[in-house]
């Protein structure tokens, strides 16, 4: 299954005639909002219930530094613990920033019917240091596999890769 996913991603990026949709397209806008909601819930608001609703139960997270997390509950468990211990009166430890104009969306069809989409982009991070000053963190690429399930977009797979220091 994981090999098939990687083959699918390679096909989407390399196939002639397939291209990203325009930023003004409704699908692009919907998934851009989902991306914003996802990272707001994870970094800013600690809304784990929002993440539970966004992810499929068999969600998988592939990270080039942190390894593979194989299901939604395994991914959310440390987040629940971190959010429970977070003091919202203190400055936030880190922020995620989408790199402007990096977001791309590639629709997926079967028999002419939209069933999913691949979303790809770049983001940067800032982290709070010991002096409570925000410092530049990594820049990285991400790829999301979204599925349209019961008229709702659900995140099935996330790849977070090519982490490196910002210049």
VOVOPA-808073 format. One line per 4 residues: number of its first residue (from 1); their letters; for each residue x, y, z of N, C-alpha, C. Coordinates in steps of 0.1 Angstrom, whole numbers, plus 5000, padded with zeros to 4 digits. Example, Ala and Ser with C-alpha at 12.3 -4.5 7.8 and 13.67 -1.06 7.14 Angstrom:
REM residues 2
1> AS> 5132/4943/5078/5123/4955/5078/5132/4967/5078 ~ 5128/4978/5071/5137/4989/5071/5129/5000/5079
This chain:
REM residues 167
1> XXXX> 5008/4988/5000/5000/5000/5000/5009/5013/5000 ~ 5019/5013/5008/5027/5025/5009/5035/5027/4996 ~ 5039/5016/4990/5046/5017/4977/5037/5022/4966 ~ 5025/5018/4967/5015/5023/4957/5012/5038/4959
5> XXXX> 5012/5043/4971/5011/5057/4974/5022/5065/4968 ~ 5034/5060/4970/5046/5067/4964/5046/5067/4949 ~ 5042/5056/4943/5040/5055/4929/5030/5065/4924 ~ 5019/5066/4931/5008/5076/4927/5013/5090/4928
9> XXXX> 5021/5093/4938/5026/5107/4939/5036/5110/4927 ~ 5044/5100/4924/5053/5102/4913/5046/5104/4900 ~ 5036/5096/4898/5028/5097/4886/5021/5111/4884 ~ 5016/5116/4895/5009/5129/4895/5019/5140/4891
13> XXXX> 5031/5139/4897/5041/5150/4894/5047/5148/4881 ~ 5047/5136/4875/5054/5135/4862/5046/5133/4850 ~ 5033/5130/4852/5024/5127/4840/5022/5139/4832 ~ 5023/5137/4818/5020/5148/4809/5005/5151/4809
17> XXXX> 5001/5163/4808/4987/5166/4808/4981/5168/4821 ~ 4987/5163/4832/4982/5165/4845/4989/5178/4851 ~ 4981/5186/4857/4987/5198/4863/4980/5203/4875 ~ 4986/5211/4882/4980/5217/4894/4968/5225/4889
21> XXXX> 4959/5227/4898/4947/5235/4895/4950/5250/4899 ~ 4943/5259/4893/4945/5273/4896/4942/5277/4911 ~ 4948/5287/4916/4946/5291/4930/4932/5296/4932 ~ 4925/5300/4921/4912/5305/4922/4901/5294/4921
25> XXXX> 4906/5282/4918/4896/5270/4917/4890/5267/4931 ~ 4878/5263/4932/4871/5260/4944/4878/5249/4952 ~ 4883/5239/4945/4890/5228/4952/4903/5234/4959 ~ 4911/5242/4951/4923/5248/4957/4919/5256/4970
29> XXXX> 4909/5264/4969/4904/5272/4980/4900/5263/4992 ~ 4892/5253/4990/4888/5244/5000/4900/5238/5007 ~ 4909/5232/5000/4921/5226/5006/4930/5235/5012 ~ 4931/5247/5007/4939/5258/5014/4934/5261/5027
33> XXXX> 4920/5261/5028/4914/5264/5041/4916/5252/5051 ~ 4916/5240/5045/4919/5228/5054/4933/5228/5059 ~ 4942/5232/5050/4956/5233/5054/4958/5243/5066 ~ 4951/5255/5064/4951/5265/5075/4945/5260/5088
37> XXXX> 4934/5253/5087/4927/5248/5098/4935/5237/5105 ~ 4942/5229/5097/4950/5218/5103/4961/5224/5111 ~ 4969/5233/5106/4980/5238/5113/4976/5248/5124 ~ 4965/5255/5123/4960/5263/5134/4957/5254/5146
41> XXXX> 4950/5243/5143/4946/5234/5154/4958/5227/5160 ~ 4968/5224/5152/4980/5217/5157/4989/5226/5165 ~ 4991/5239/5160/5001/5248/5165/4995/5259/5174 ~ 4984/5265/5170/4980/5277/5177/4969/5274/5187
45> XXXX> 4959/5267/5184/4947/5266/5193/4946/5253/5201 ~ 4954/5243/5197/4954/5230/5204/4940/5224/5203 ~ 4934/5225/5192/4920/5219/5191/4921/5205/5185 ~ 4924/5195/5194/4926/5182/5190/4913/5176/5183
49> XXXX> 4901/5180/5188/4889/5175/5182/4888/5179/5167 ~ 4893/5191/5163/4894/5195/5149/4902/5185/5141 ~ 4914/5182/5147/4923/5172/5140/4916/5158/5139 ~ 4910/5154/5150/4903/5141/5149/4893/5141/5137
53> XXXX> 4886/5152/5135/4877/5153/5124/4883/5154/5110 ~ 4895/5160/5110/4902/5161/5097/4909/5148/5092 ~ 4913/5140/5102/4921/5128/5098/4912/5116/5096 ~ 4916/5107/5087/4910/5094/5087/4915/5086/5098
57> XXXX> 4908/5075/5102/4913/5067/5113/4926/5060/5109 ~ 4928/5057/5097/4941/5051/5092/4951/5061/5087 ~ 4950/5073/5092/4959/5084/5089/4974/5079/5091 ~ 4983/5082/5082/4997/5079/5084/5005/5092/5081
61> XXXX> 5015/5094/5090/5023/5106/5090/5038/5101/5087 ~ 5044/5105/5076/5057/5102/5073/5066/5114/5075 ~ 5076/5113/5084/5084/5125/5087/5099/5121/5085 ~ 5107/5129/5077/5120/5126/5074/5130/5126/5086
65> XXXX> 5125/5132/5097/5133/5133/5109/5127/5125/5121 ~ 5114/5124/5121/5107/5117/5132/5102/5104/5129 ~ 5103/5099/5117/5098/5086/5114/5084/5085/5110 ~ 5078/5073/5110/5065/5070/5106/5056/5069/5118
69> XXXX> 5044/5075/5118/5033/5073/5127/5022/5067/5120 ~ 5017/5055/5124/5008/5047/5116/4993/5049/5118 ~ 4988/5057/5127/4974/5058/5127/4970/5071/5134 ~ 4958/5076/5133/4953/5088/5139/4956/5089/5154
73> XXXX> 4952/5078/5161/4953/5079/5175/4968/5080/5180 ~ 4977/5073/5173/4991/5073/5177/4996/5087/5174 ~ 4991/5094/5164/4996/5108/5161/4990/5118/5171 ~ 4978/5116/5175/4971/5126/5184/4975/5124/5198
77> XXXX> 4979/5112/5203/4982/5110/5217/4992/5120/5222 ~ 5004/5122/5216/5013/5132/5222/5008/5146/5221 ~ 5000/5149/5211/4994/5162/5209/4984/5165/5221 ~ 4976/5155/5224/4967/5157/5235/4975/5160/5248
81> XXXX> 4985/5152/5250/4994/5154/5262/5000/5168/5263 ~ 5006/5172/5251/5012/5185/5251/5002/5197/5253 ~ 4990/5195/5247/4980/5205/5248/4974/5206/5262 ~ 4973/5195/5269/4969/5194/5283/4978/5202/5292
85> XXXX> 4991/5201/5289/5001/5207/5297/5005/5222/5293 ~ 4999/5226/5282/5003/5240/5277/4997/5251/5285 ~ 5005/5261/5288/5000/5272/5295/4997/5283/5285 ~ 4984/5285/5282/4980/5295/5272/4983/5309/5275
89> XXXX> 4987/5312/5288/4990/5326/5292/5005/5329/5288 ~ 5013/5319/5285/5027/5321/5281/5027/5321/5265 ~ 5039/5327/5260/5040/5327/5246/5040/5313/5240 ~ 5035/5312/5228/5035/5299/5221/5049/5295/5217
93> XXXX> 5052/5282/5218/5065/5277/5216/5070/5278/5201 ~ 5061/5275/5192/5065/5276/5178/5053/5280/5169 ~ 5057/5284/5157/5047/5288/5147/5051/5281/5134 ~ 5040/5278/5126/5042/5274/5113/5038/5284/5103
97> XXXX> 5045/5287/5092/5042/5297/5083/5042/5291/5069 ~ 5031/5291/5062/5031/5287/5048/5039/5296/5039 ~ 5048/5291/5031/5056/5299/5022/5046/5304/5011 ~ 5046/5317/5009/5036/5323/4999/5038/5317/4985
101> XXXX> 5027/5314/4979/5026/5309/4965/5033/5295/4964 ~ 5035/5288/4975/5041/5274/4973/5030/5264/4973 ~ 5018/5267/4977/5008/5257/4978/5003/5253/4964 ~ 5002/5240/4961/4997/5234/4949/4987/5223/4952
105> XXXX> 4977/5221/4943/4968/5211/4945/4966/5204/4932 ~ 4966/5190/4932/4964/5182/4921/4952/5173/4923 ~ 4941/5174/4916/4929/5166/4918/4932/5152/4914 ~ 4925/5142/4921/4925/5128/4917/4911/5124/4913
109> XXXX> 4911/5117/4902/4898/5112/4897/4898/5097/4894 ~ 4887/5091/4896/4885/5077/4892/4872/5077/4884 ~ 4873/5072/4872/4861/5071/4863/4854/5085/4861 ~ 4863/5095/4861/4857/5109/4859/4852/5116/4871
113> XXXX> 4852/5109/4883/4847/5114/4895/4858/5118/4905 ~ 4857/5130/4910/4867/5135/4920/4866/5127/4933 ~ 4877/5120/4937/4877/5113/4949/4888/5118/4959 ~ 4897/5126/4954/4908/5130/4963/4916/5141/4957
117> XXXX> 4927/5144/4964/4936/5154/4959/4949/5153/4966 ~ 4960/5157/4959/4973/5158/4964/4976/5173/4966 ~ 4980/5176/4978/4983/5190/4981/4998/5191/4985 ~ 5005/5200/4979/5019/5201/4982/5023/5215/4984
121> XXXX> 5033/5217/4993/5037/5231/4995/5050/5231/5004 ~ 5054/5243/5008/5065/5245/5017/5061/5253/5028 ~ 5067/5251/5040/5065/5259/5051/5077/5261/5059 ~ 5077/5271/5067/5088/5274/5076/5083/5274/5091
125> XXXX> 5092/5274/5100/5088/5273/5114/5097/5283/5122 ~ 5091/5289/5132/5098/5297/5141/5097/5291/5155 ~ 5107/5292/5163/5107/5286/5176/5111/5296/5187 ~ 5105/5295/5199/5108/5303/5210/5121/5298/5216
129> XXXX> 5131/5307/5218/5144/5302/5225/5143/5305/5240 ~ 5154/5302/5247/5154/5303/5261/5152/5318/5266 ~ 5154/5327/5257/5153/5342/5261/5139/5347/5257 ~ 5130/5337/5253/5116/5341/5248/5116/5350/5236
133> XXXX> 5126/5347/5227/5127/5354/5214/5125/5343/5203 ~ 5117/5347/5194/5114/5338/5183/5126/5337/5173 ~ 5130/5325/5170/5142/5323/5161/5137/5315/5149 ~ 5144/5317/5138/5140/5309/5126/5144/5295/5128
137> XXXX> 5134/5286/5124/5136/5272/5124/5138/5266/5110 ~ 5134/5255/5108/5135/5248/5095/5126/5253/5084 ~ 5130/5250/5072/5120/5251/5061/5119/5237/5056 ~ 5107/5233/5052/5104/5219/5048/5093/5219/5037
141> XXXX> 5092/5207/5031/5082/5205/5021/5072/5196/5028 ~ 5059/5197/5023/5049/5188/5028/5040/5183/5016 ~ 5035/5171/5018/5026/5166/5008/5014/5159/5016 ~ 5002/5163/5012/4990/5158/5019/4982/5150/5008
145> XXXX> 4977/5139/5012/4968/5131/5004/4954/5133/5011 ~ 4945/5140/5004/4932/5142/5009/4922/5133/5002 ~ 4912/5128/5009/4902/5120/5003/4888/5126/5005 ~ 4880/5126/4996/4866/5131/4997/4857/5120/5002
149> XXXX> 4853/5120/5015/4846/5109/5021/4833/5115/5026 ~ 4821/5110/5021/4808/5115/5026/4808/5130/5025 ~ 4813/5136/5014/4812/5150/5011/4821/5159/5020 ~ 4831/5152/5027/4840/5159/5036/4854/5155/5032
153> XXXX> 4863/5165/5032/4877/5163/5030/4884/5157/5042 ~ 4890/5146/5041/4897/5139/5052/4912/5137/5047 ~ 4921/5140/5057/4935/5138/5054/4939/5123/5057 ~ 4944/5117/5047/4947/5102/5048/4962/5100/5050
157> XXXX> 4970/5108/5043/4985/5106/5044/4991/5120/5044 ~ 5002/5121/5052/5009/5134/5053/5024/5130/5052 ~ 5031/5137/5043/5046/5135/5042/5052/5148/5045 ~ 5061/5148/5054/5068/5160/5058/5083/5157/5056
161> XXXX> 5089/5165/5046/5102/5161/5042/5111/5172/5038 ~ 5124/5170/5036/5133/5179/5031/5135/5191/5042 ~ 5135/5187/5054/5137/5197/5065/5152/5202/5064 ~ 5154/5215/5065/5167/5220/5065/5166/5234/5071
165> XXX> 5177/5239/5076/5177/5253/5082/5174/5263/5071 ~ 5166/5274/5076/5163/5285/5067/5176/5293/5064 ~ 5177/5298/5052/5189/5307/5050/5186/5321/5054
